[in-house]
Amino acid sequence: MMRFLRKIYYFIPFELRNLIRLIFAIPNDIKYIFARKKNLVPPKRLRNIGKGDFLEIGNKFFNHIIENTKINPKTKVLEIGCGCGRISAPFTKFLEKPGRYTGFDILPSPIKWCKKNYSEYEIFEFDYYPIKNDLYNPYGKISAAEFKFPYPENTFDLIISISVFTHMQKNETENYFSQIPKLLKTSGILYASFFILSNKQKSDFFPYDNGDILLHNKIVPSANVAYRLDYIEKLAVINGLKISKIEEGWWKFGKKIENFIDFQDILIFEKQ
Ligand SMILES: C[S@@+](CC[C@H](N)C(=O)[O-])C[C@H]1O[C@@H](n2cnc3c(N)ncnc32)[C@H](O)[C@@H]1O
């Protein structure tokens, strides 16, 4: 039943899908208007993320990053596909000058919201680039396969990207991977989430096997994208990264597992 509903959902044109999302957000956003404490929590209509408590999930990722990387308050962080700041929120209590957080996204309204709501945090900046993505921004002007990151090389200690490569095609991911190591300082870390399948492993959620990547849906190819582990390992190595940890997500188990960090698999890469 769920699979059928999902198929119908992706069959619907982008504008109508967006409208349905906005309608479903209304009850939550009415409560939001009257909520007293907003604490860097955006209204639901701006959140392009799954269910769950916004702050709790951000904190869970933050704690996992702290436990698994050597970052300190002076760290320089770049977040690719920061959305409306779920991951950046806990960093406001951690980073201090000369530490810095830069996040960018391909959607204007979450970035506009972040710019306004993080204005008191002077070491936080948010950038918008109109990059095309068939799920989020089909009318974007810049191809993700050609986008050049407008940040100086050897700048960041940590690059984060949660639930972004899971919505990108192979040539787009390859373009990002060719630039990420250059932006990182020596021994810098890429902390990113994926749907990972080992060689030949099958998944009902990803019925369209394109070799190195597998798709959930053909009409909207970036709806959800899985990667073969050996492909990601090779992609890392040719670009000067090495996988130092894989934290399995619960997506393959079909039900939430409490002590897991997330639904998606988390991969930690170190610049060699
Ligand atoms: C599922 S949301 C996750 C948002 C945020 N990372 C989080 O975990 O809360 C995916 C985000 O990736 C962004 N995105 C999609 N394609 C992108 C690309 N090529 N480059 C950067 N961001 C992208 C979308 O606009 C969206 O905000």
The ligand as an SDF file (V2000), in Angstrom:
LIG
                    3D

 27 29  0  0  0  0  0  0  0  0999 V2000
   16.2590   15.8950    3.1200 C   0  0  0  0  0  0  0  0  0  0  0  0
   16.7940   17.5550    3.0470 S   0  0  0  0  0  0  0  0  0  0  0  0
   18.0270   17.5560    4.3270 C   0  0  0  0  0  0  0  0  0  0  0  0
   18.3160   18.9360    4.8690 C   0  0  0  0  0  0  0  0  0  0  0  0
   19.4130   18.9730    5.9530 C   0  0  0  0  0  0  0  0  0  0  0  0
   20.6480   18.4200    5.4480 N   0  0  0  0  0  0  0  0  0  0  0  0
   18.9580   18.2270    7.1810 C   0  0  0  0  0  0  0  0  0  0  0  0
   19.4460   17.1030    7.4180 O   0  0  0  0  0  0  0  0  0  0  0  0
   18.1180   18.7410    7.9070 O   0  0  0  0  0  0  0  0  0  0  0  0
   17.7960   17.5960    1.5840 C   0  0  0  0  0  0  0  0  0  0  0  0
   18.3460   18.9770    1.2970 C   0  0  0  0  0  0  0  0  0  0  0  0
   19.3100   18.8820    0.2540 O   0  0  0  0  0  0  0  0  0  0  0  0
   19.1850   20.0140   -0.5880 C   0  0  0  0  0  0  0  0  0  0  0  0
   19.8110   19.6660   -1.8710 N   0  0  0  0  0  0  0  0  0  0  0  0
   19.3270   18.8900   -2.8560 C   0  0  0  0  0  0  0  0  0  0  0  0
   20.2090   18.8130   -3.8670 N   0  0  0  0  0  0  0  0  0  0  0  0
   21.3070   19.5440   -3.4980 C   0  0  0  0  0  0  0  0  0  0  0  0
   22.5480   19.8540   -4.1040 C   0  0  0  0  0  0  0  0  0  0  0  0
   22.8530   19.4160   -5.3190 N   0  0  0  0  0  0  0  0  0  0  0  0
   23.4200   20.6160   -3.4260 N   0  0  0  0  0  0  0  0  0  0  0  0
   23.1190   21.0770   -2.1880 C   0  0  0  0  0  0  0  0  0  0  0  0
   21.9470   20.8280   -1.5720 N   0  0  0  0  0  0  0  0  0  0  0  0
   21.0540   20.0780   -2.2140 C   0  0  0  0  0  0  0  0  0  0  0  0
   17.6790   20.2470   -0.6220 C   0  0  0  0  0  0  0  0  0  0  0  0
   17.3360   21.5330   -1.0350 O   0  0  0  0  0  0  0  0  0  0  0  0
   17.2860   19.9600    0.8270 C   0  0  0  0  0  0  0  0  0  0  0  0
   17.3340   21.1190    1.6150 O   0  0  0  0  0  0  0  0  0  0  0  0
  1  2  1  0
  2  3  1  0
  2 10  1  0
  3  4  1  0
  4  5  1  0
  5  6  1  0
  5  7  1  0
  7  8  2  0
  7  9  1  0
 10 11  1  0
 11 12  1  0
 11 26  1  0
 12 13  1  0
 13 14  1  0
 13 24  1  0
 14 15  1  0
 14 23  1  0
 15 16  2  0
 16 17  1  0
 17 18  1  0
 17 23  2  0
 18 19  1  0
 18 20  2  0
 20 21  1  0
 21 22  2  0
 22 23  1  0
 24 25  1  0
 24 26  1  0
 26 27  1  0
M  CHG  2   2   1   9  -1
M  END
$$$$
